[in-house]
């Protein structure tokens, strides 16, 4: 897997603010934190050498805080490594783990902290452990900075984490045992329990050099936000060391020494805070993208449901007519004297309805299959008249007076005859439905007109109940219906068909009563002479 793109890494880099290049805001924040530390250093300097009494009791609390913070940081970095599998990230996690675990023997051996438990007497051990801890951490950071982001194969990542943890714990236990057991042969870094010897000065000098190298390495790399915060960490550690070793003249438990420890704690927390805020941001981003995905899925499902319900809606009617005619046909044939003529007529109607159903299915298919639409030049006036002729019976039954106002010489439109017939039929049917319960004169008017130069507008107006008192756009959503037997598919279908023809469909109030549904379609520039516009028969 070496050298190839890791999809997890690419995805996590996209999601992870930590892996992304630092923004100006983050750079300013990091510079602000560093400046604040410098101010704190200046404020501490006058009191730095002042000794404190009985503060050994605070050491376990301090060590526990460092231990927990560094272990948590290491755990989060290991989790990042598990996803990104970058060796540099693993090294950094190991650095934090090593530093965190080393705090345990450091505080246990600290003179006066756990003497009752350890027997005391080891004056050099804490300084030796502290020196190893202080010098090793910047080495891990430097290794992180200079190591190219090579990645391990997926199976190796888990093993690498286990080996690293086991290795660190073993190394720390072994080193601590060797140091504490051989306290008397260790280099004399301390004069007594509180004062450092002249030999100690090599430790801060070496550490400061390493911090400087680390800062340069990170500064040259400066690829991500993590790099910037690691620079602040090294800077904080540098200030801690200046306080511990120079400003407080290496006197343990002095004000300067404790202040340095507090800065150390702040530095230990920095990366943890950045990692935690990163985890929260990533979580929020994930939650947002999951929601968006869920919404998209829901929309897809609704579209599927809409499609199937639309098919059911449109096909159901011819099927019902077929069943009625088939039963009637059977009855005619079962007569003592079979009435062949009537039965033949019923069978004829069945055949006609069968054709109608298959036309509906074909039209729905063409509506949803992109690029498969059959388009011809159409005479909209002829199409409207054909639909109204088909709806004559229904209108008569509903006691609706139908009138038309069709503009002569209307330019043709290019469209799918089955779909556009169905649109007009749906609008007429809705208008008739809306007038069903009114005591007022039931007036249905269908008009057509040319609008501007390039558009044709058809309006279907009624004197019915008027538009339902909801957001007008809701009527066009699938399944919105106010009718007990309605499916709420008609208007959705009409709008989709009209928009597929490059037009618009909208609804408004009619005066004094009722509603007007209008649609516009682009007019065809030229009418082909050979074929001529098609009026076509109504779909229903
Ligand atoms: P359906 O006819 O199955 O209810 P539609 O999508 O065709 O489905 O219509 C949705 C709803 O829009 C209707 O239930 C009705 O409330 C409203 N509507 C449609 N046309 C009219 C109209 N001409 N007058 C008043 N309301 C209408």
Boltz pocket constraint, residues with backbone or C-beta under 6 A from the ligand:
constraints:
  - pocket:
      binder: B
      contacts: [[A, 426], [A, 427], [A, 430], [A, 431], [A, 434], [A, 462], [A, 464], [A, 465], [A, 466], [A, 467], [A, 468], [A, 475], [A, 477], [A, 480], [A, 481], [A, 482], [A, 483], [A, 485], [A, 486], [A, 487], [A, 488], [A, 489], [A, 490], [A, 491], [A, 492], [A, 514], [A, 515]]
      max_distance: 6.0
